[in-house]
């Protein structure tokens, strides 16, 4: 598998520092993309990186819900301001399956995740 839209925490941090996110929804879209890419590159249900990506997705959803009233599917929660709900989502995340829809099992062969796909070259999800 390949990530047509790679994403990692480092890129997200740069975008935050540069003020490139005009809404929390854009940040959420990049976070979802990062998680989805990790799931695509780690299709086996028992792969520890896949397990970590699912956990990260769940924790991220809790934070975004608490802070901004967002669900990671890009839709604003009912309590969120109407402006946040009406903003268009970035094109990238809509092209990938949701973490729940991503394949659970598949071939273990293939290239390891690249640093730009939410993982370090050693396959560990990056947090920097």
C-alpha positions as CSV (number, residue, x, y, z in Angstrom):
1,X,0.0,0.0,0.0
2,X,1.0,3.6,-0.5
3,X,-0.1,6.8,1.1
4,X,-1.2,9.2,-1.6
5,X,-1.4,11.9,1.1
6,X,1.4,11.3,3.7
7,X,1.0,12.9,7.1
8,X,3.1,12.9,10.3
9,X,3.1,14.8,13.6
10,X,6.1,16.9,12.6
11,X,4.2,18.3,9.6
12,X,1.2,19.0,11.8
13,X,3.4,20.8,14.3
14,X,4.9,23.0,11.6
15,X,1.4,23.8,10.3
16,X,0.3,24.7,13.8
17,X,3.3,27.0,14.4
18,X,2.8,28.7,11.0
19,X,-0.9,29.2,11.6
20,X,-1.8,27.2,8.6
21,X,-4.9,25.7,10.2
22,X,-7.7,28.1,9.9
23,X,-10.0,25.8,12.0
24,X,-9.9,22.9,14.3
25,X,-11.5,20.8,11.6
26,X,-8.4,21.2,9.4
27,X,-6.3,19.9,12.3
28,X,-8.7,17.0,12.8
29,X,-8.5,16.1,9.1
30,X,-4.7,15.8,9.2
31,X,-4.9,13.8,12.4
32,X,-7.4,11.4,10.8
33,X,-5.2,11.1,7.7
34,X,-2.2,10.2,9.9
35,X,-4.1,7.5,11.7
36,X,-5.6,6.1,8.4
37,X,-2.2,6.0,6.8
38,X,-0.8,4.0,9.7
39,X,-3.7,1.5,9.4
40,X,-3.2,1.1,5.7
41,X,0.5,0.4,6.1
42,X,-0.2,-2.0,9.0
43,X,-3.1,-4.1,7.8
44,X,-2.8,-7.1,10.2
45,X,-5.2,-6.9,13.1
46,X,-2.4,-8.1,15.4
47,X,0.2,-5.7,14.2
48,X,1.3,-3.6,17.2
49,X,1.5,-0.4,15.1
50,X,-2.0,-0.9,13.9
51,X,-3.2,-1.4,17.5
52,X,-1.3,1.8,18.5
53,X,-2.9,3.7,15.6
54,X,-6.4,2.6,16.6
55,X,-5.7,3.6,20.2
56,X,-4.3,7.0,19.1
57,X,-7.4,7.6,16.9
58,X,-9.6,6.9,19.9
59,X,-7.7,9.2,22.2
60,X,-7.5,11.9,19.6
61,X,-11.2,11.7,19.1
62,X,-11.8,12.2,22.8
63,X,-9.5,15.3,22.9
64,X,-11.0,16.9,19.8
65,X,-14.5,16.2,21.1
66,X,-13.7,17.8,24.4
67,X,-11.8,20.8,23.1
68,X,-13.7,21.6,19.9
69,X,-16.8,19.5,19.8
70,X,-15.5,17.6,16.7
71,X,-15.8,14.0,15.8
72,X,-12.9,12.6,13.8
73,X,-15.1,11.8,10.9
74,X,-14.9,15.6,10.2
75,X,-18.5,16.3,11.3
76,X,-19.0,18.7,14.2
77,X,-20.8,17.3,17.2
78,X,-24.3,18.7,17.9
79,X,-22.9,21.1,20.5
80,X,-20.4,22.6,18.1
81,X,-20.8,26.0,16.5
82,X,-22.6,25.9,13.2
83,X,-19.6,27.6,11.4
84,X,-17.3,24.6,12.3
85,X,-19.8,22.1,11.0
86,X,-20.2,23.9,7.7
87,X,-16.5,24.2,6.9
88,X,-15.4,21.9,4.1
89,X,-13.1,19.0,5.0
90,X,-9.7,18.7,3.4
91,X,-9.7,16.4,0.3
92,X,-7.1,14.0,1.7
93,X,-8.9,12.2,4.5
94,X,-12.0,11.7,2.4
95,X,-10.0,9.6,0.0
96,X,-8.9,7.0,2.6
97,X,-11.1,4.6,4.5
98,X,-11.9,5.5,8.1
99,X,-9.9,3.7,10.8
100,X,-12.9,1.5,11.4
101,X,-13.2,0.7,7.6
102,X,-9.5,0.2,6.9
103,X,-8.6,-3.5,6.2
104,X,-8.1,-5.6,9.3
105,X,-5.9,-8.2,7.7
106,X,-3.9,-8.4,4.6
107,X,-0.5,-9.4,3.4
108,X,2.4,-8.6,5.7
109,X,4.8,-8.0,2.8
110,X,5.3,-4.6,1.2
111,X,7.5,-1.6,2.1
112,X,7.7,-0.4,5.6
113,X,6.0,2.9,6.4
114,X,8.0,5.9,5.3
115,X,8.8,8.8,7.7
116,X,6.2,11.0,5.8
117,X,3.4,8.4,6.4
118,X,3.1,8.9,10.2
119,X,5.9,6.5,11.1
120,X,9.6,6.6,11.5
121,X,11.8,4.6,9.2
122,X,11.9,1.8,11.8
123,X,8.1,1.5,11.6
124,X,7.3,3.2,14.9
125,X,4.6,5.8,14.9
126,X,6.3,9.2,15.3
127,X,5.3,11.6,18.0
128,X,7.5,14.5,17.1
